[in-house]
Amino acid sequence: MRPTSRLARSGAALAAALLLGACGGGSTPAPPAPPPHPVRLSSPCAVAPLTIPAPSPGLDLAARLAALPGVSAVSESPGQPAGIRFFSFSLDRPVDHCAPSGARFSQRATLRWRSGTAPTVLATTGYGLYGGTGRTELTVQLDANQIFFEHRFFGPSAPAGLDWSRLDIFQAASDEHQLVETLRPLLTGPWLTTGASKGGMTAVYHRAFYPDDVAATVAYVAPISFAPLDARYVPFLESIGPPACREALHAAQDAVLRNHVGIEPLMAASAAGFGDGYATFGLARTLDLAALELQFVFWQYGSEAGCLTVPGAGATPQALFDFMEVVYGGGPGGTVSAWGDATLGYYAPYYYQSATQLGYPAVPQAHLLATLGGIPIVDDGAIYPPAGVTKTWDGQAMLAVDAWVRGHGDRIMFIYGGRDPWSGSQFTPSAGGEKHVVEFANHGASIAQLPAAERDAAFATIRGWLGLPAAAMAPVAARLAPISAGGEVDPLVLHARWPGR
């Protein structure tokens, strides 16, 4: 997955994630106690439980939040809808959960509070913090509280003197586990974890290490890769869309590779205009990588309608570059926002994880080998930042997660897009879980996009997992309205594009 400007673009590109309305229906009963799981993923250590005193009911909510151990920098945002309060805060974290007395750092989070007894949706992008106040579709449908938190090593949620060896799925899962421990006294209703792409992966890893923390998990478009360069993506990607469109994309990729002389100056000028550059790989290698991944990213957030925009035979370097700009970011600056030094540096933690545990997708390039002189382009997590850091592949991590999900991952729902290249490496749920594929959706697939009966059944299943009464779906008529018209953007679309690129 490759992060990029998609953060900036995803809002406009995924207006289909607009959600309005509130969920109706009945009082909230006591949350169910999830059945204890007989099997847990092997952990490098036992993380000692936190001691969290019961909050004083006499204090204001802001004071109760600030009084929780490890919570700091609490601030409240005014201007929320009636009955809603929105807080930003930080949580104290050990760099190594196996050595809690060692170095520590602060991790950012937000809380959209509705009621202490309402359900709570705990979400992450798997990258930086989503700082908006919009609700996920689950928050809307469950009329829930919502917590967002920043993944360790992203943005300011990073320790001084980064110890990259402490960036792994266990440490991140333990961050999420301690967040649940810390805030549960304030939020006593049933909890659900969620995320999209790397955020969905993060939610699954949390459940694998701490299966009884929450009642359920909904993971959107979350891949599971089993190798530093997982070949399963290649045949899946080559099955997406009409054959003529795939052939046109192949030809456009080849044309980009053949037009370095004409395209590189356009790239350099665009980067300079946005105050960035391509020093990480240099112009030539960056253009090679961008050409190679063009087909993958085209389908990740595109559709068959975009096939009409693929440059034809004899396209000029300007036309080819303009096409890249659209694919990588929706318009001017797209290529630098996807491949510039600022973006690659920001997503260094993702690339480190890809090279060590998460894996990376192989993309088709047999059709390019003649132009490349028979030498394939090397493109996996290990070539990306951070430079000069040892990256040793752990071949057991994802196999262990996959085995746990298949055998014991109850109350986990997976949502995939039928035309999302990341669907080439789907999780397989256990007998106590579910998977839904939105037939023509891309990497922005949501439950609301499913056929009506399947959609309603999926939401009913989630409510059942949380012990909530049946309720009608919240209105979604405005989902396709332009963002500028108002409404709420599902923040789960705000993941990076490739890694979430």
N, C-alpha and C positions, 0 to 999 in steps of 0.2 A: 504494500500500500504505500502510496507516496503522499505525504502531506503537501499542501501547497496553498496557494491563494484560495483554494477551494473554500477556505474559511471565509474569505471575503465574498466569494462567488456563491456559495451554497444557498444563502438566503434568497437571492434573486433567481437562481437556477431551480430552486426547489420551492417555488411558491405553493406547490401542491401540499406542502407540509403546514400550511396555515390552518390553525384550528381556532374555532370560536365556540363559546357556549359553556355551559356548566352542566355537570351531571346531576340528575335528580335521584331521589329515591330512598327514603327510609332512614332509620337510625343505624348507627354503626355498632354492631355487637362486639363483644370482647374478641380480640384477635385469636386465631387458632394457634395452638402450639405445634410447630412443624415436627413431624416424627423424626426422632434421632436417626442419623444415617449410620449404617453399620460400617461403611468404608469411607476413609478420608484420604486425600492425597498426602503422600509422605511429605512432612515438613522438616526443614533442617534444624528446627528447635521448637520448643513449646513456648508460645508467647503468653506470659503471665497476664491474667485478667486485670483490667484497670479497676480501681476503687472509685466509684462514682457516687457521691452522696445524693440523696433525694433532694430535688430542688425545692426551695421554700415557696409554698403557694402564695405567700403574702407579697412576694416581689413581682415587679413588672417583668414581662417576658424578656425584655432586653437584659435586665439585671440577672434573671435566672440563667440566660444563655451565657453571659459573661462570667457567672460564678462557677460554671462547669470546669473541672480540672483540665488544664492545657489549652483552654479557649482564650483567645486574646483578640485585640483589634476589632472589637464588635462595633459595627456601624449600621444604622438603619436608614433605608431609603424612603423618603416621603412620597406621597402622591399615589399610593396603591389603591386598588379597588376596595370598597367597603368590606370590612372583615378580614382583610389580608394585610400581613406585615412582611417586609422583606429585609433580610439582614445579610451583611457580608462579615466574615470573621476568619480567623486563622486558628489552626490546631497545631500544638507542639508535637513533633514526631521524632522518634529515634531514626538515625540514618540506617542503623542495623537493628531490627527488632530482636535479634538474638543477643544483642549487647545494649540493652536500653539505657545503661548508665553512660554510654559513650556519646559521640557527637549527635547533635540534634538539629532539626530545621523546622521551619513553619510551612504548613500546607494550607492553601486558601480554599474557602468554601463559601457557599451561599445557602440561605434557607428562605424559602417562600412559605410562610406559616399561615395555615387556615384554622387549625384546631389541634389541640393536644391529643385528641382521641381519633382524629381522622387518619386514614391510611397515609403512609409516607412513601414517596417515590424517591429513591436514591440513585442519582445518575452521574455519569462522567462522560466526557468526550474521549477519554483515554489520552488526551493531550492537555492543552492549557484549559483554564477555567472558562466556561461559558458564563459571561458576566451579565447577561440580560435577565429580564424578569418574565419572559415568555414561558409558557407551560408545554411540557411534552404531551403527546396525545394520551398517555396513560394518566398523567396528572389531571387532565380534563375529564377523562372518562371515569376516574375514581374519585373525583372531587377531593384531591389529595394535597397534603403538604409536599413540597419538593425541595430536595437538597441536591446541589451540584458541587463537585469538588474537583480540584486540579490534580492530575496524576503527578507523582513524584518525578523530580528532575526537569519538569516543564515550567517555563516562566520563572517567577520568583519562588516557586515551591521546590527549591533545590538547595542542598547543603553547600556550604563553602568548600572549595577544593574537592570537586566532584569525585567520589569514589565509585566509579562505574560498576564495580563488582557488586554494589548494593542496589543496582537497578535490575530487578528480576521479578517474576510474577509472584513469588512468595512475599517479598517485601511490600509490593504494591497491594496485594490482597490483605496483608496485615494492616496497612494504612486504612483501608476501607473497613476492616473489622473493628479497629479502634474507633473510627468515626461512629459506627453503629453503637458501640458500647457507650461512647460519650454522650450521644444525643438521645438515646432511647428513653431516658427518664423524662425528657420533655415531650416525647412523641410516642405515646403508649399504644397507638393503633397498630395494625399489621403493616409490615414493611415489605417493599418490593425493590429490587435492584434492576437497573436497566442501562442501556447505552447502545450506540450505533457504531458499527465498524470496530475500531479498536476499543471504543467505549463498551460495546457489547462483549468483546473478548475479555476486557477487564472485569466485567460483572460475572462472567462465567468462571474466571480464575478465582475470584473471591469466593464464590459458592463451592468451588472444588476444595479449597483449603478450609473454609469455614461454612460448611453446608447448612448449619442450623441458625445462622445469623438472621436470616430473613425468611419470609414465608414463600417467596416466589421470585423468579427472574425472567425478564423478557429481553432477549438479546437480538437486536436488529442487525441484519447484514454482517454478521460476525463470522469471518473465515477461521479455519484452523489449518495451518500449513505444517507439513511434516519434514521439511528440508530447508536448508539455506536458500535453495532455488527449487521450489516445488513445481514439478512438471505437470501436475494435474490441471493447472490453469490453461495450458496450451490448447488441448483439444476442446475444452469448454468454450474458450474465447473464440475459437475457429468455428463454433457452431452457432454463434449469435448473429442474428440478422440475416437478410437475404444474401445469397452467394455473390450477387453482383455488387452489393455494398462492400462486402469483405474484400473483393477483388479491387475495388476502387480505393479502399483504404490502404491495401498493400501497395498499390501503384503510387499513392500519395507519399507513403513512407519512403519508398524507393526514390521518388523524385526529390524529396527533401535531402536525402543522403547524397544525391548527385548534384545538389545545388549549394554546397557549402560556401562557395565563393560569393554567391549572391545573397544568401540568407544571413551569414555571420555578421555583416555590417548592420543589417536591420536589427538583429538581436542586440548588438552592442549599443546602438543608438537608443533603443527602447529602454535598456537597463540603465543607461546614463540618465535618461529622462526621469526615471523613477528613483534615482539615487542609489542604484545597486549595480552589481556586476556578476561575472561568471568566473571569478578567480578560483573557486573550489575545484573545478574540473578543467577550466580553460574553455574557450569558445567552441573549439572543434569537438572535444569530447562531450561537452554539454549538448551540442546539437545532435550528435550521434544518439545519446541517451533519450533525448526528447523525441527523435524520430522513431526510435524503437518502441517507446511506450505510447505512441500516439493512438494506436488502435485500441489498446486497453482503456485509456482514459476517455476516448470517444464514447465507448459504450458505458463506462462507469456512471457518467451523469448525462449521457445523451440518449437519443432514441432513433428509431428508423427514419423519422422526419429529417434528421441531420444528414442522411445519406445524400440528399440532394445538394448539400453544400460542399461535398468533397471535391477538391480541384481535379479537373480532368487532365487528359494528356496535353502536354505542352504548356502547362500552367507556369506563370512567371514566378521568380523567387518571391516577389511581393505577395502574390496570391497564395503561395504555399505558406509564407510566414503569417499572413492574415488568418489562414485556416488554423494554424497552430495557436495563435492568440485566442481564438474562440474556444478551441478544445481545452486549452489549459487554463482558461480563466474567464471566458465569456466575452472577451473583447480586448482592447489595448492594454498592454501590460500583463496579459495572461501568462506569457512564456517566462518572463522574469519573476512573476509571483510564484511560479511553479518550480523554477530551476535556478533562481538567483541565490547568491550567497546568504542573504538574510534568511530566506526560507529554509535552505538546507541546514544552516546553523541552528535555527530554532527547533527543527525536528531531529536534531542529532540523537536525543534519547530514543526516539522511535527506531531510528536506523540501528542504534546499538542493540536494542531488544530484538530487532529482526535478525541481526547477525548472530545472536547468542541463543535465543529461545523461540521467537515468534515465527521465524522463517520469512520467505519472500517469494512472490510469484514469478515463475518463468513466463516469458511472453514469446509468441511465435517470431522466429526470425529466419526460418529456412528460406523464405521468399526473398530475403535480403542478402543472402550469402554471396550471390554473384557480384553484386555491387560492392560488398565488403571484402572482396578478394578471398572469400572462403574462411575468413576469420570472424567468428561470432563476437558481438559486443558483450563485454562482461558487465552485468547489471544485477547485483545482489546487495543485500544490506551491508556487507562488509566493506564495499568501496566508498560508502558515504561517511559523513562526519559521525562521530568525532574521530579526527585523524590522530595517529600515533597512540591509539588505545588498543590493548589486546582484546580481541573478540573471539572467544572460543565457543564453538557451537555445542549446545547441550541437546543431544538427539533424543533424550528421554522425556523432556518437559511436556511437549505437546502430546506425545503418545500416552503419557500418564493422565493428562487432562482428558483426552479423548476417551480413554478406558473408563475413567470415573463418570463422565457424562453419559456414556452408553449404558453403564451398569447401574448407576446410582443417582444420576442427575434428575431427580424428580422435581416437578413444579418449575421446570425451565421451558420457556417457549422461544423458539427460533423463528425469525421472520426473514425471508430472503426475496430478492428480486430475480425473476426468471431470466432477465437480460443483463444482470450485473455480473461482470467478469469475476468478482469475488465469490460468486456462488459456485465456482468451480471447486471450492474446498469447504463444503458445508459440514457443520456438526451433525451428528446423528443422535437424536434425543433418546432417552431411556423410555421404558414403557410408561413411566409416570410423567413424561414430558410431551411436548408437541412441536411440530414444525409446520410452517405455512409458507408457500411460495406464491408471491404475487406475479402472475404469468408474464406480463410485459414490463414489469417495473425494473428500474435500475438500482443504483446504490442508495437511492432515497426511499426504498420500499417501506411501507408502513402497514399497520393492521387495517387502518381506514381504507386502504386501497384494495383490500380483498373483496371478492363478491359478497353481497350483503349478508347472505345467510352464514357464510364462513366467518365474515367479520364479526357478526353479532355473537356467534358461537365462541369465537376466540376471546372476546371481551368477557363473555359469561364464564368461560373457563377461568380466566384470571381472577374474576370476582370470587368464584368458588374457592380457588386456591387461597385467597385472602380471608375467607369466611365472611364475605360481604353479601348482603341481600341482592337479589336480581334488580336490575334497573335498566331503563331505556338508555340507548346511546345518546350522548350529548350531541347537539346539532353540529353537522360538518358541512353545511351547505356553502359556507364561505371559504372552504379549503382552497379553491382555485382562484380566489380573488387576489389581485395584485397586493404585494406587501405595502405599497404606498397607501392603499385604501384602509389600512389599519388592521387590527387583529393580532393574533399571536403566532409567532413562528416557533414551530417545534424545534427546540434547541438541539435535539439529537441529530439534526442534519448538519450541525456545525462541526463536523469532524473533517479531518484533512482529506484530500482527495484520493491520492494514491494510497497512503495509509490512511486512510479513510478518505489517496491522492486526489 
